[in-house]
Amino acid sequence: MITGNTRLFAIIADPIAQVRTPQVLNAYFQSQDLDAVLVPVHVPAEGLAEVIAGFRRMKNLGGFIVTVPHKIQVAALCDELGPAARATGSVNTVRREADGRLAGDMFDGAGFVQGLRTQGHDPAGKRLLLLGAGGAAGAIAFSLVEAGAARLVIANRTLAKAQAIVQRLRQAFPHADVRAGTADPRECDMVVNATTLGMRAEDPLPLDAELLRPETVVAEIIMKPELTPLLAEAHKRGCPIHYGRHMLDEQVRLMARFML
């Protein structure tokens, strides 16, 4: 029951129909007996700054979740950033303080790594290929290296974006084996798709599935559809697959505690 006392939260994205966060976070609020609700807000890039300015003035707004394609841009609009957000230059959760100031941090990486571990895919000591160089990819790269990955290759259509993440990682982890490269999974123990390719049926695969070895774990961060074309192709080839929902399931508590 929503009342005049209900605390509001939002998730912003473009597009918005694919997000699963409202179901998961509202279930968490209910389980904790909290008078709070999270709603989806479809925000295009050209209206982002105006929407954020409006959020600052909403006194009953506790905060908001940020997803594709706004994670990097919203970081620049925050007044304060947490450690993961500073390291990656992106946010996925923002808390609105009582005076309208916005504090942002990034929990994609921590949630993704914990999700891997709960499913028996600890990245420690593994050779990893990360596809993509957006906000989520940067956060996941940071957490994979922090978790002890033996080698991390970041592949992106725009090589400069992958190299920018590599630079940041080398500053944080000087001795880590991190490099920009191509989407070739043949020498990898795990492939992580952190691009948006797979959200639409007509999207091309983010790599050549013929190159996948049966022992390579293939992981997604896309939550809808649950079985993306990449995961379907990997499954056909006998690869263990890891769904995008595990990342959100594991980071819900982190995001809620940050905003409440």
C-alpha angles and dihedrals in degrees: 000000000000114000138170088274097054114123112231128222130173143197118214124202144138109248100022106181094086097058118115097183097097092060094045099042095042089051088052092050090051093048089053092046091240122159093228139113134194120210132187117247118192106217123176119210094252092059098040100103092048093051092049090050088053092049089056090061097047103100095191093050111106096186145294143248119236126209141158122013103000107062098101096039094050091052088063090051095053123098094215135022131202123227098271091045092051091049094049103031091231141089136205099179129045128187120206111218121214091259093052097259115141124226116191136189139168123242101163093097097047091045093047095050093046089049090054091051095050088055094048098258104117108180094209111123093004132127107236137194114202117196115207138027105220128116096286092045092053092051093047091048090053093050094044091055091043088052091057106263109179093217134000124197116188117203123189137159088240103053093196091064091053090047091052090057090046090054092052092047092050090053091052096038108026095179098045121116099236126150144157113247148138130301093260112136099182096105096037132101092201137022121201120195107209094161126097091243106123099039089099126046092232095055117116118239114268090232142012103279090199088073095059117112117217092242094055115106111226116203133186135198093194110104102187117076091031093204102047122194089256093053091046092052092045091050090052088056093051096255120148107247131209122202127227093234091072091069093055094042091057098044099046093091091047093051095044094049090049093053100039 
